[in-house]
Every structure is written in structure tokens, then in C-alpha cells.
């Protein structure tokens, strides 16, 4: 078994500065350690995080920056201590690649909430001091703990978006017991996250309503994604008709919206979960207190739940809606993502186009 040496080139696409423009870039990955898995990347989903980090939206991006944290591929090598994977296995890597492995959250399989901070899949600082580089690249090396088994019958390209978009909505849905058939769910925003919330909601037996400002999404929401209802959220009459009708609302939108009108749609003890990143959240205390409502936040998910979600999607044949693109189209894809011009997730065909 040939060990990839640390000086072998990994080919990727990187941003060199806050313009965010990506271009080919060669770099090295670490050698395969005792507990590591090396995988040839076949596909990588395109997430809004790729826009935010390549363009330094948070002010701490380190260049050159190779984005991508919805990664799937095929195992080419495993370390001598690896228990869970073998060469040829289909695997995925999500939004983080390391954690302290000893705090209460790591012990509970909630590594994304590691007390010392999970190491992000790209632009993170790993334990050895190196800057992590993401899935817009030919291969990667990762500790087996942060690697997930993709069920054999699940197409790799379709599995990629599950590793961020999918788990981001699945986690709060499980945490707040949204898997109760017959309950009602409102989904704000119908992009990469929103369309997965609709699909999970229907798989859980919920009555799902999409709340959107865009009438153009109505037909697909109802006919392609299977939502029960579509409501234009800017239409006051339509919104008033929904008063106290939802057990749960998931806000996947990152635009700034007034929260009070949505809080009025919740039943007593209803829960609104925020998974998008608006610039601020404003609501009247009465919106929360009257009807003992809850507003909750959530990021991606721990290793245990990520594997559970992948298995659930395979068992229930839940597949994201994707547009497969070559790596050479990545810059245009990021521009289109900013304009929300994607149905509903770009997935880069790394295997056939990264040369």
C-alpha cells in the first residue's frame, strides 16, 4: 500500500485574496497517520460558506484559501489503526475535521460544539498548526472520526449536499422533535437548506408550508419538493390566515426579516429555529412570552447524528435537487449562488473535471 507522501501535490482551486476569485493551486496534504483515511474526492457541494470565506466576509480568512465542506469520495488508503473504513469505501467529510475529543460535547458525539472549538474543514487551524484546505481539491486526509460512511446505494453526487445543507436542518428537526407525523412545519426560504427542510418534513409525516417572497418557486415547492402549501410571506392576508397554525418554523433565509409576523404563526409552545445568518434578529419580547414560544439556533451536527442522517436519507430515498458543474465553472457558480440562482445546490464534479 503506497503512502502518499507529504510532498506529493494535491491539486485544488483556491482564492488568493478577498476578491474571492478561484484558480488552480497545488499544495500538499499530510501523510496518512495511524487513524487517518485518505480519500480521492469525487464531488464537492457548493455552500454559501464558500462565498463568505473566499471573500473574507468575517475578516479572518487566510489565503490561499481552498473552500468546500460538502465532500464525498472513495477511500484510497487507511492508517493501521483505522477500524471503520477500508480502501474502496464511499465516504463523506462535512464542515469540520478535528476537535479536542475529550470535552463533554466531543464525548456526546457533538464535536461541532467542541469546547476548544472544532477545526473547520477549510481555513481552520489544525492541531499541527497547518491551515486546513477544503474539498475543491483532488484528495484529502482526515481522521476517521470525522469521516462518514455513504451507503453504497446512495449516489455520491447527491450525498455531497447532505454534509452541510442536509445536516444543518436535520439536527434541529431531531432536537425539537419535529419527526412527529401530523404536526405542522413552516419553512422560510427555499434554497439549499430550505428544500432539504421540506424533504425531511415530508419524510417525517409533517404538514409542510413553504413561506417565500418569490412566487416563481411555488410550482416546484408543491410539485417537485412535495410541500403541502405555498404562501407568499409578503402578502399580509395570506400570513394572517396562518395565525397560530404551526408547531414549528425553520428559518433558512439569511436575509433580514421582521420576526414578529412569523412568531404569530406559531401555536402555543411553538418553536422557531434559526439556521440562516441574517445580520440581526429583532422581535418583541411579547412575541416570545405570550404563548410561551421558543426561538432556537443551530449549526451543522455531530458525527453521530450526521451518520444517522445519511442512513435515514438512504433508507427513505431522500435526495437533494442538484446541478452538477465542472470545477472550471466554480466562480460563476458562486456568483449565481449570491443571486440565489440555483435549484437547489451546485455540486462540483471533481473526479472528472479537476485536472
Secondary structure, DSSP 8 states (H G I E B T S, - for coil): -----TTSEEEEEEE-STT--EEEEEEE-----TTEEEEEEEEEE--HHHHHHHTTTTS---SSB-----EEEEEEEE-TT--S--TT-EEEE-SEEE--S-SHHHHTT-GGG-TT--EESSS-B-TTS-B---SSBSEEEEEGGGEEE--TTS-HHHHGGGGTHHHHHHHHHHHTT---TT-EEEEE--SHHHHHHHHHHHHTT-EEEEEES-GGGHHIIIIIS--SEEEETT-HHHHHTTTT-EEEEEE---S---SHHHHTTEEEEEEEEE-S--S-----HHHHHTTT-EEEE--S--HHHHHHHHHHHHHTT----EEEE-GGGHHHHHHHHHTT--SSEEEEEHHHH--
